[in-house]
Amino acid sequence: MSNPGSLNQKSRILLKTLVEQYITDGQPVASRTLADSASVSVSPATVRNIMSDLEELGYVSSPHTSSGRVPTALGYRLFVDTLIKVNQIDTYDLASLNRNLDPDMSSKELVESASGILSEFTRMAGLVTIPKRDQVTLRHVDFLSLEGNRVLVILVLDDHEVQNRVIYTKQTYTEIQLKEASNFINQHFMGEVLGNVHERLVTLMRSDRENMNSLMQTTLEVADQAFDREEISDFVVKGQENLLATDQALDDIRQLFQAISMKGDILHLLDRCMDSEGVQLFIGNESGYSVLDECSVVTSPYHVDGDLVGVLGVIGPTRMAYDRVIPIVDATARLLSAALETNRR
């Protein structure tokens, strides 16, 4: 990787002009075009020399011998880090984002809405991870007996969202036993952060193990699975079809669609973003996943009451309007955080 500090002012201006031109029309930029459009007085011959130097440094490349040049991932990185100013989102867009993230929605509806917003505003694929289970609040739980040692768990979370899951128990429990167990949990743990319910319940039972009656035994076994801290990460994606309008080869698009549907690599990348505050940007092979080599991923974490609970972002071509996409992702994360916090109160 070259040293950006080695570029003089003319080189920076020409690189900035080239990237902006390429983002606008998607065509390799010729030296004469740069000489005519750059905000610096240079001859086509000087431009050719500078472009040759930039190509040697890895900032631009030539798709064909005489077709002009296009920015590389390294060129985009320099462009984003030092050559553009990322402005705040304009008032009209901010108001539109706010309207679509209504705090009266459930957390699931807010996540789906945020994903759709990101897709609509950027014309790319919008991704939002599901809030972690250990950050949502328990409002009510019911246990219903099913056939074959199965129990239906109905969780009411944060006043709005209802989740159903089926668990398998070691023995069959009657409706009365399950009702007593759910009453016990609702009495002692209503309003508790879901991730703490299992831990607190186990601690409570252990402290009174000698006097543990059948109710406590039933409650412990059922709750052991119903409130298991192990969770499967997931995300909501909207706007995959927007990726079909990019310049990528059809085979690359097909592989990207498969990666999004399989979710593994994308989730790993989003999980990595949980470790950092603010907007994260992966350009081309910076993500570490070959399926994203021709893409850029812009992400930002979102919070509830100061706790980091998920990540949202977009996947699109490296030829994206970074100065517009970055503030949209940042603003959506902030507004989703605010809506979820209001939703919980």
C-alpha positions as CSV (number, residue, x, y, z in Angstrom):
1,M,0.0,0.0,0.0
2,S,1.4,3.4,-1.0
3,N,1.7,6.5,1.2
4,P,-1.1,9.0,0.5
5,G,1.1,11.7,1.9
6,S,3.4,11.4,-1.1
7,L,0.8,12.8,-3.5
8,N,1.0,16.4,-4.4
9,Q,-2.0,18.8,-4.7
10,K,-2.4,18.3,-8.4
11,S,-2.4,14.5,-8.1
12,R,-5.0,14.7,-5.4
13,I,-7.3,17.0,-7.4
14,L,-7.1,14.9,-10.5
15,L,-7.7,11.7,-8.5
16,K,-10.7,13.3,-6.8
17,T,-12.1,14.5,-10.2
18,L,-11.6,11.0,-11.7
19,V,-13.4,9.2,-8.9
20,E,-16.3,11.7,-9.0
21,Q,-16.6,11.4,-12.7
22,Y,-16.5,7.6,-12.6
23,I,-19.1,7.5,-9.8
24,T,-21.4,9.7,-11.9
25,D,-21.3,7.9,-15.3
26,G,-19.5,4.6,-14.7
27,Q,-17.2,5.0,-17.7
28,P,-13.3,5.0,-17.7
29,V,-12.1,8.6,-17.5
30,A,-9.8,9.8,-20.3
31,S,-6.9,12.2,-19.6
32,R,-8.4,14.9,-21.9
33,T,-11.7,14.7,-20.0
34,L,-9.8,15.2,-16.7
35,A,-7.8,18.1,-18.2
36,D,-11.1,19.8,-19.2
37,S,-13.0,19.2,-16.0
38,A,-10.4,19.4,-13.2
39,S,-10.4,22.5,-11.0
40,V,-6.7,22.9,-11.8
41,S,-5.0,24.1,-14.9
42,V,-3.1,21.2,-16.4
43,S,-2.4,19.9,-19.9
44,P,-3.5,16.5,-21.2
45,A,0.2,15.5,-21.3
46,T,0.6,16.4,-17.6
47,V,-2.6,14.5,-16.8
48,R,-1.3,11.4,-18.6
49,N,1.9,11.6,-16.6
50,I,0.1,12.0,-13.3
51,M,-2.3,9.2,-14.1
52,S,0.6,6.9,-14.9
53,D,2.1,7.7,-11.5
54,L,-1.3,7.1,-9.8
55,E,-1.6,3.8,-11.6
56,E,1.9,2.7,-10.5
57,L,0.9,3.6,-6.9
58,G,-2.2,1.5,-7.2
59,Y,-4.9,4.2,-7.0
60,V,-6.2,3.8,-10.5
61,S,-6.2,1.1,-13.2
62,S,-6.7,0.8,-17.0
63,P,-9.4,-1.6,-18.0
64,H,-8.2,-1.5,-21.5
65,T,-5.0,-0.1,-23.1
66,S,-6.5,3.2,-24.4
67,S,-9.9,3.5,-22.6
68,G,-9.0,5.8,-19.8
69,R,-8.7,4.9,-16.1
70,V,-11.0,3.9,-13.2
71,P,-10.4,4.1,-9.5
72,T,-9.2,1.0,-7.5
73,A,-10.3,0.0,-4.0
74,L,-7.2,1.9,-2.8
75,G,-8.2,4.9,-4.8
76,Y,-11.7,4.9,-3.3
77,R,-10.2,4.5,0.2
78,L,-8.0,7.6,-0.3
79,F,-11.0,9.5,-1.8
80,V,-13.2,8.7,1.1
81,D,-10.6,9.3,3.8
82,T,-9.0,12.5,2.6
83,L,-10.6,14.0,-0.5
84,I,-14.3,14.4,0.2
85,K,-16.3,16.1,2.9
86,V,-19.2,14.0,4.3
87,N,-22.0,16.4,5.0
88,Q,-24.9,15.9,7.4
89,I,-28.1,14.5,5.9
90,D,-30.4,17.2,4.6
91,T,-33.5,18.2,6.5
92,Y,-36.0,16.7,4.1
93,D,-34.4,13.3,4.1
94,L,-34.1,13.4,7.9
95,A,-37.7,14.1,8.3
96,S,-38.6,11.3,5.9
97,L,-36.4,8.9,7.9
98,N,-38.0,9.9,11.1
99,R,-41.6,9.4,9.8
100,N,-40.7,5.8,8.8
101,L,-39.2,4.9,12.2
102,D,-42.3,5.3,14.4
103,P,-41.6,4.4,18.0
104,D,-45.1,2.8,18.2
105,M,-43.8,0.0,16.0
106,S,-42.5,-3.2,17.5
107,S,-38.8,-3.7,17.5
108,K,-39.2,-6.2,14.6
109,E,-41.2,-3.7,12.6
110,L,-38.6,-1.0,13.3
111,V,-35.8,-3.2,12.1
112,E,-37.7,-4.1,8.9
113,S,-38.6,-0.5,8.3
114,A,-35.0,0.6,8.8
115,S,-33.8,-2.0,6.3
116,G,-36.4,-0.8,3.7
117,I,-35.4,2.8,4.3
118,L,-31.7,2.1,3.7
119,S,-32.6,0.4,0.5
120,E,-34.9,3.1,-0.7
121,F,-32.6,6.0,0.1
122,T,-29.4,4.5,-1.3
123,R,-30.8,2.2,-4.0
124,M,-28.7,-0.6,-2.6
125,A,-29.3,-3.6,-0.4
126,G,-30.2,-2.5,3.2
127,L,-29.2,-4.8,6.1
128,V,-30.2,-4.5,9.8
129,T,-29.3,-7.2,12.4
130,I,-32.0,-8.3,14.7
131,P,-31.5,-6.8,18.2
132,K,-29.7,-9.2,20.5
133,R,-32.1,-11.1,22.8
134,D,-30.2,-10.2,25.9
135,Q,-31.0,-6.5,25.3
136,V,-34.8,-6.7,25.1
137,T,-37.1,-6.6,28.1
138,L,-39.5,-9.3,29.3
139,R,-43.1,-8.1,29.7
140,H,-44.9,-11.5,29.9
141,V,-44.4,-15.2,29.3
142,D,-46.8,-18.1,28.8
143,F,-46.0,-21.8,28.5
144,L,-48.5,-24.0,26.6
145,S,-48.2,-27.8,26.6
146,L,-47.9,-29.6,23.2
147,E,-47.6,-33.3,22.3
148,G,-44.4,-35.2,22.7
149,N,-42.7,-33.4,25.6
150,R,-42.9,-30.1,23.7
151,V,-43.8,-26.7,25.2
152,L,-44.8,-23.6,23.3
153,V,-43.1,-20.5,24.8
154,I,-44.9,-17.2,24.1
155,L,-42.7,-14.2,25.0
156,V,-44.0,-10.6,25.0
157,L,-41.1,-8.2,24.8
158,D,-40.8,-4.5,25.1
159,D,-44.6,-4.0,25.1
160,H,-45.0,-4.6,21.4
161,E,-43.2,-7.7,20.1
162,V,-44.4,-11.3,20.5
163,Q,-42.1,-14.2,19.9
164,N,-43.1,-17.8,19.8
165,R,-40.7,-20.8,20.1
166,V,-41.1,-24.5,20.8
167,I,-38.8,-26.2,23.3
168,Y,-38.4,-29.9,24.2
169,T,-38.5,-30.9,27.9
170,K,-37.3,-34.1,29.6
171,Q,-40.8,-34.9,30.8
172,T,-44.4,-34.0,30.1
173,Y,-45.9,-31.2,32.1
174,T,-49.5,-30.5,32.7
175,E,-51.2,-27.2,31.8
176,I,-51.5,-26.4,35.5
177,Q,-47.7,-26.9,36.1
178,L,-46.8,-24.7,33.2
179,K,-49.3,-22.1,34.3
180,E,-47.7,-22.0,37.7
181,A,-44.2,-21.8,36.2
182,S,-45.2,-18.8,34.0
183,N,-47.0,-17.1,36.9
184,F,-43.8,-17.4,39.0
185,I,-41.6,-15.9,36.2
186,N,-44.0,-13.1,35.5
187,Q,-44.2,-12.2,39.2
188,H,-40.5,-12.2,39.8
189,F,-39.0,-11.1,36.4
190,M,-41.4,-8.9,34.6
191,G,-39.5,-5.9,33.3
192,E,-36.1,-7.7,33.5
193,V,-33.7,-7.6,30.6
194,L,-34.2,-11.0,28.9
195,G,-30.6,-11.9,28.9
196,N,-30.5,-11.7,32.7
197,V,-33.7,-13.8,33.4
198,H,-32.0,-17.2,32.9
199,E,-29.0,-16.2,35.0
200,R,-31.1,-14.7,37.9
201,L,-33.5,-17.6,37.9
202,V,-30.7,-20.2,38.2
203,T,-29.1,-18.2,41.0
204,L,-32.4,-18.0,42.8
205,M,-33.0,-21.7,42.5
206,R,-29.5,-22.7,43.6
207,S,-29.8,-20.5,46.7
208,D,-32.8,-22.5,47.8
209,R,-32.0,-25.9,46.4
210,E,-32.8,-27.8,49.6
211,N,-36.3,-26.5,49.7
212,M,-36.9,-26.7,45.9
213,N,-40.4,-28.0,45.3
214,S,-42.0,-29.4,42.1
215,L,-43.0,-25.8,41.0
216,M,-39.4,-24.7,41.1
217,Q,-38.1,-27.8,39.4
218,T,-40.7,-27.3,36.6
219,T,-39.9,-23.6,36.3
220,L,-36.1,-24.2,36.2
221,E,-36.3,-26.8,33.4
222,V,-38.7,-24.9,31.2
223,A,-37.0,-21.6,31.7
224,D,-33.5,-23.2,31.2
225,Q,-34.4,-23.5,27.5
226,A,-36.9,-20.7,27.1
227,F,-34.4,-18.1,28.3
228,D,-31.2,-19.8,27.0
229,R,-28.6,-17.0,26.4
230,E,-27.4,-18.8,23.2
231,E,-29.0,-17.2,20.2
232,I,-28.8,-17.4,16.5
233,S,-27.8,-14.1,14.9
234,D,-29.8,-12.9,12.0
235,F,-30.5,-9.9,9.9
236,V,-33.2,-8.4,7.7
237,V,-32.3,-7.5,4.2
238,K,-34.3,-5.4,1.7
239,G,-33.5,-4.2,-1.8
240,Q,-31.3,-7.0,-3.1
241,E,-32.8,-6.4,-6.5
242,N,-31.0,-3.0,-6.5
243,L,-27.7,-4.9,-6.9
244,L,-28.8,-6.1,-10.3
245,A,-28.5,-2.5,-11.6
246,T,-24.7,-2.4,-10.8
247,D,-21.8,-2.9,-13.2
248,Q,-20.9,-6.3,-11.6
249,A,-20.8,-9.4,-13.7
250,L,-23.9,-11.7,-13.4
251,D,-21.9,-14.5,-11.9
252,D,-20.6,-12.1,-9.2
253,I,-24.1,-10.9,-8.5
254,R,-25.3,-14.5,-8.2
255,Q,-22.6,-15.3,-5.7
256,L,-23.4,-12.2,-3.7
257,F,-27.1,-13.1,-3.6
258,Q,-26.1,-16.6,-2.4
259,A,-23.9,-15.1,0.3
260,I,-26.7,-12.8,1.5
261,S,-29.2,-15.7,1.6
262,M,-26.8,-18.0,3.4
263,K,-26.0,-15.1,5.8
264,G,-22.8,-16.6,7.3
265,D,-20.1,-14.4,5.9
266,I,-22.3,-11.3,6.0
267,L,-23.1,-11.9,9.6
268,H,-19.5,-12.4,10.5
269,L,-18.7,-9.1,8.9
270,L,-21.6,-7.3,10.7
271,D,-20.5,-8.9,14.0
272,R,-17.0,-7.4,13.5
273,C,-18.7,-4.0,13.2
274,M,-20.1,-4.4,16.7
275,D,-16.7,-3.8,18.2
276,S,-16.4,-0.3,16.8
277,E,-18.3,2.9,17.3
278,G,-19.6,5.0,14.4
279,V,-19.7,4.4,10.7
280,Q,-17.5,1.6,9.3
281,L,-16.6,1.3,5.7
282,F,-15.2,-1.7,3.9
283,I,-14.2,-1.1,0.3
284,G,-13.5,-4.1,-2.0
285,N,-11.3,-6.7,-0.5
286,E,-11.0,-4.9,2.8
287,S,-13.9,-7.0,4.0
288,G,-11.9,-10.1,3.8
289,Y,-14.6,-12.0,1.9
290,S,-14.0,-12.6,-1.8
291,V,-17.7,-12.4,-2.7
292,L,-17.5,-8.7,-1.6
293,D,-14.4,-7.8,-3.6
294,E,-16.4,-5.7,-6.0
295,C,-18.6,-4.2,-3.3
296,S,-18.5,-1.6,-0.6
297,V,-20.2,-2.2,2.8
298,V,-21.1,0.8,4.9
299,T,-22.3,0.0,8.5
300,S,-23.1,1.7,11.8
301,P,-24.1,0.2,15.1
302,Y,-27.3,1.1,16.9
303,H,-28.0,1.3,20.6
304,V,-30.7,1.1,23.3
305,D,-30.1,3.0,26.5
306,G,-26.3,3.1,25.7
307,D,-26.1,-0.6,25.1
308,L,-24.9,-1.7,21.6
309,V,-27.6,-4.1,20.3
310,G,-27.2,-4.4,16.6
311,V,-25.7,-3.1,13.3
312,L,-27.2,-1.8,10.2
313,G,-25.8,-0.8,6.8
314,V,-25.8,-1.2,3.0
315,I,-24.1,-3.3,0.5
316,G,-23.5,-1.8,-2.9
317,P,-21.0,-1.3,-5.7
318,T,-17.6,0.3,-5.0
319,R,-18.9,3.0,-7.4
320,M,-21.3,4.5,-4.9
321,A,-21.9,8.1,-3.8
322,Y,-20.1,7.8,-0.5
323,D,-20.7,11.4,0.5
324,R,-24.5,10.7,0.4
325,V,-24.5,7.0,1.6
326,I,-22.4,7.5,4.7
327,P,-24.7,10.2,6.4
328,I,-27.8,8.2,5.5
329,V,-26.4,5.1,7.3
330,D,-25.3,7.2,10.2
331,A,-28.6,9.0,10.6
332,T,-30.7,5.8,10.2
333,A,-28.6,4.2,13.0
334,R,-29.2,7.2,15.3
335,L,-33.0,7.4,14.6
336,L,-33.4,3.6,15.0
337,S,-31.7,3.8,18.4
338,A,-34.0,6.7,19.4
339,A,-37.1,4.8,18.3
340,L,-36.1,1.6,20.1
341,E,-35.4,3.6,23.3
342,T,-38.8,5.3,23.1
343,N,-40.4,2.0,22.3
344,R,-39.0,0.4,25.5
345,R,-40.4,3.1,27.8
